[in-house]
């Protein structure tokens, strides 16, 4: 059953595909892929990014021409070339910019930069502003982060390197000096900083930071964000001093956890660089990369976003120069492309690249070779989704969740239900709730978005008053944006509820609460032969409502079984509150239902969530896909028409890395509701590399994808 069809073979079938190849990108790539036609900014033409992350040793061992040939051969539109800040890769004159010990008199950066540019690739100057050495610490003690006792903070792997503080002159004197030195000597297209902003909010006791609000509070976060924006604008200005088209960007971290306010970043960034390189072995689901893509989409308004895929062995044990499972790398790149980001392939050091482990190299050629044939169908205009899932950065950063509850697990629980239900959804940032952004969605989901300002609550209220629907859970809006607990839920009037006491958990390992079915309703459809469903691990008790669909049966002893029975069999406390007003429907679960789904795996909870999402969102989904298997799907309006991306997660390693191989699924029947007036001429499968028949009737197009190995893109050419 397992299809081991090699990737190469798919590439060899390209002859049959001439008609599907984008003529524009074909020509462009003859000149190595970069010159944009007409007024299209060059950034918008990038479809592949390459990076060999330069080590100190590379000047001694790296074949510069071989490096440039490789990235040109895979049609990378841009490569990252290290300038650094920790170790200079060129003959710098900036004080404390220490030269690497294998650099000698060479201008290694200059050689790499020239070799890439000669081949028509754009170059990004990569810098590291986060660490410096003891001589800098001695001369500029004020540049460095301090612990509470005033000691400079070392970096764990390398105690000779110390962590610099972003609030100091290191960022306004030292880093600008390096940027200006690069600008005077070389041509580059952009400046990128790795290792900043930090992935966790910094905790520093230097002289400047002691005057800031306490670490890990919303008040500190505002100062942190102000500094990020101030530096971003400073560096962007320096980048443009030589070349008005050049720009600056920084490492935005991974997933839903970024530290800077992403809505603010999205307003200034031309390139969102996500550093979400892969997953490890500790129960991380495979969809970490698509979540990243959805985050980018929420804040970049279609501007350039890339996610780094590490070819190296990611996870809790990091073998930086060993290739990981090719199936895992392939799926991560698939997810990058499907979710609308630009694939970015990363290898560390020439010793991996051109020496001891060369497995990454052929893989990169095959994967990028395939995408290069189909560039035009990855040029997305907008998503076709009717559900918005609100992401709450303040909740992720500041909410004091009960016990071991985490917002990542909360999101993964909801995400798993959304995938099992095959819903089409976008992420929506909490600071982008303006009505004009929301009208696209029939429903918004608030997965325990605990911190919401009065203004954000008002925006959600306005959305509901306009006919929008909401699904909210647990402590959504129980706290202000400053993390102050409210007397009642901020959205109490919208959801028709009132908080009736503190959060209730369970004692020891007792049964969590149950939800008793009081009457029939679409959200309990399919539950037969039972009056009871699982509730959740925690709940925020809310006041009784009229005619509830589910009520709370309080938790009770689990062990010993002699005592495992409910002392109270029925209450009037609601386990869900449903409301219908005109077109608008709201549903509120007082339990942390999605988190309980994720940690417990209970299928009833997924079924209940899916039913409820379907009920609030109504019947108007623009895309439907029927068939077997666990998939994640995206539907895009593209430059040539439309594209439906299907990722096949039907795999024993979906919830624990890495994928070993793929298990193909059978026919997936797609039904697409086109915007009025659009007509489809052709449907082609980009992985299978063939055209398929379709049926059009009015604005509806239907077709079947016969099977999906790991990934398929149905590309619709439309007028
Ligand atoms: Zn500091």
Boltz pocket constraint, residues with backbone or C-beta under 6 A from the ligand:
constraints:
  - pocket:
      binder: B
      contacts: [[A, 144], [A, 145], [A, 146], [A, 165], [A, 166], [A, 167], [A, 204], [A, 205], [A, 206], [A, 207], [A, 208], [A, 209]]
      max_distance: 6.0
